Amino acid sequence: MNRHTISVLVENKFGVLARVAGLFSGRGYNIESLSVNTTEDPRCSRMTIVTTGDERIIEQIDKQVSKLVDVIKVTNLTSGRFIERELLLLKVKATSANRSQIVELVEIFEGKIVCVGGGEIGIELSGRDEKIGDFIELMKPFGILEMARTGRAAISKDPSKGK
């Protein structure tokens, strides 16, 4: 089963997210990641959905989501070139002995220290899924206190797949 990143452009209306998510759950499709927000046009929102399945399943998802009211366009970004990012917010235990090592790793991964105090450091990091995962693995030995990931946001690099 391959991972697919699907972009769904929808009208920015009440209940659209619930209908799309309900379609996935009702058909037994898993959503690994879901990110939604308004686009450059406040009347529209873009949903970025990461799911797994073979080509037949992805084709079914495309057809069924396209039929939903308020859905403008469905694009399987995986079949083309696309830009993707995810945001990580992480709190890790910090001591005077390991603080500089944590800061160095944050700098290597091009993250930001967003708060320091009380024996912990708050970190912000964005990037591809693999980068986020690698950073989390490196932070585990320090003691992760709390973590939040946004899920993938993605847009096509291909001009023909735009709005």
C-alpha positions as CSV (number, residue, x, y, z in Angstrom):
1,M,0.0,0.0,0.0
2,N,1.4,3.3,-1.1
3,R,1.0,6.7,0.7
4,H,-0.9,9.3,-1.2
5,T,-1.2,13.0,-0.7
6,I,-4.6,14.3,-1.9
7,S,-5.5,17.9,-2.2
8,V,-9.3,18.7,-2.0
9,L,-10.4,22.2,-2.8
10,V,-13.8,22.9,-1.1
11,E,-16.2,25.7,-0.5
12,N,-15.5,27.2,2.9
13,K,-18.8,26.1,4.4
14,F,-20.0,24.5,7.6
15,G,-20.0,20.7,7.6
16,V,-17.7,20.1,4.6
17,L,-14.9,18.7,6.7
18,A,-17.3,16.3,8.4
19,R,-18.7,15.1,5.1
20,V,-15.3,14.4,3.6
21,A,-14.0,12.7,6.8
22,G,-17.3,10.7,7.0
23,L,-16.9,9.5,3.5
24,F,-13.4,8.1,4.4
25,S,-14.6,6.4,7.6
26,G,-17.8,5.1,6.0
27,R,-15.8,3.4,3.3
28,G,-13.1,2.1,5.7
29,Y,-10.4,4.3,4.3
30,N,-7.8,5.6,6.9
31,I,-6.7,9.2,7.1
32,E,-3.1,9.3,8.3
33,S,-2.9,13.1,8.2
34,L,-5.5,15.9,7.6
35,S,-4.8,19.6,7.3
36,V,-7.4,22.2,6.5
37,N,-7.4,26.0,6.2
38,T,-8.7,28.8,3.9
39,T,-6.9,29.5,0.6
40,E,-6.0,32.8,-1.0
41,D,-9.7,33.0,-1.7
42,P,-11.6,33.1,1.7
43,R,-14.6,31.4,0.1
44,C,-12.5,28.2,-0.4
45,S,-10.6,25.9,1.9
46,R,-7.9,23.4,1.0
47,M,-7.8,20.0,2.7
48,T,-4.6,18.1,2.4
49,I,-5.3,14.4,3.2
50,V,-2.6,11.7,3.5
51,T,-4.0,8.2,3.1
52,T,-2.8,4.8,2.0
53,G,-4.1,2.5,-0.7
54,D,-3.5,0.9,-4.1
55,E,-4.4,2.7,-7.3
56,R,-7.9,1.3,-7.3
57,I,-8.6,2.6,-3.8
58,I,-7.2,6.0,-4.6
59,E,-9.3,6.2,-7.8
60,Q,-12.4,5.3,-5.7
61,I,-11.5,8.0,-3.2
62,D,-11.1,10.6,-5.9
63,K,-14.4,9.7,-7.6
64,Q,-16.4,9.6,-4.3
65,V,-15.0,12.8,-2.8
66,S,-15.5,14.6,-6.2
67,K,-19.2,13.8,-6.0
68,L,-19.7,15.5,-2.6
69,V,-21.6,18.8,-2.4
70,D,-19.2,21.7,-1.9
71,V,-16.2,19.9,-3.3
72,I,-14.6,22.0,-6.1
73,K,-11.6,19.9,-7.1
74,V,-9.7,16.8,-6.0
75,T,-6.1,16.3,-7.0
76,N,-3.8,13.3,-6.2
77,L,-0.6,15.3,-5.7
78,T,1.4,12.1,-5.4
79,S,1.1,11.5,-9.1
80,G,3.0,14.8,-9.8
81,R,5.5,17.2,-8.3
82,F,4.4,18.9,-5.1
83,I,5.6,20.9,-2.1
84,E,4.8,19.5,1.3
85,R,5.5,20.7,4.8
86,E,4.5,19.8,8.3
87,L,4.9,21.8,11.5
88,L,6.1,20.3,14.8
89,L,5.9,21.9,18.2
90,L,7.9,20.0,20.8
91,K,8.8,20.4,24.5
92,V,11.9,18.5,25.6
93,K,13.6,18.2,29.0
94,A,16.7,20.4,29.2
95,T,19.4,20.5,31.8
96,S,22.5,22.6,31.9
97,A,24.5,19.6,30.8
98,N,22.4,18.9,27.6
99,R,21.0,22.3,26.7
100,S,23.8,23.2,24.2
101,Q,23.4,19.8,22.5
102,I,19.7,20.4,22.1
103,V,20.2,23.9,20.7
104,E,22.8,22.6,18.3
105,L,20.4,19.9,16.9
106,V,17.7,22.5,16.6
107,E,20.1,24.7,14.5
108,I,21.2,21.8,12.3
109,F,17.5,21.0,11.5
110,E,16.8,24.7,11.0
111,G,14.3,24.9,13.8
112,K,13.5,27.6,16.3
113,I,13.7,27.7,20.1
114,V,10.3,29.3,21.1
115,C,10.6,29.1,24.9
116,V,13.1,28.1,27.5
117,G,12.5,27.7,31.2
118,G,11.6,25.3,34.1
119,G,14.0,22.6,32.9
120,E,12.5,22.4,29.4
121,I,12.9,23.9,25.9
122,G,10.1,24.5,23.4
123,I,11.0,23.9,19.8
124,E,9.3,24.8,16.5
125,L,10.3,22.9,13.4
126,S,8.9,22.6,9.9
127,G,9.7,20.4,7.0
128,R,9.0,17.1,5.2
129,D,7.6,14.2,7.2
130,E,10.9,12.4,7.1
131,K,12.8,15.4,8.6
132,I,10.2,15.8,11.4
133,G,10.5,12.0,12.2
134,D,14.3,12.1,12.2
135,F,14.3,15.1,14.6
136,I,11.8,13.4,16.9
137,E,14.0,10.3,17.1
138,L,17.0,12.5,18.0
139,M,15.0,14.2,20.8
140,K,13.7,11.0,22.4
141,P,16.9,10.4,24.5
142,F,16.5,13.9,26.1
143,G,12.9,13.2,27.2
144,I,10.0,14.5,25.1
145,L,7.5,16.1,27.4
146,E,4.9,17.1,24.9
147,M,4.5,17.1,21.1
148,A,2.0,18.4,18.5
149,R,2.2,17.8,14.7
150,T,0.0,19.7,12.3
151,G,-0.2,17.1,9.6
152,R,0.9,17.6,6.0
153,A,0.1,20.7,4.1
154,A,0.8,20.5,0.3
155,I,0.4,22.3,-3.0
156,S,1.2,21.2,-6.5
157,K,4.3,22.5,-8.3
158,D,2.6,21.9,-11.7
159,P,0.9,25.0,-13.0
160,S,-1.8,22.9,-14.7
161,K,-2.9,21.4,-11.4
162,G,-3.6,24.8,-9.7
163,K,-7.0,26.2,-9.1
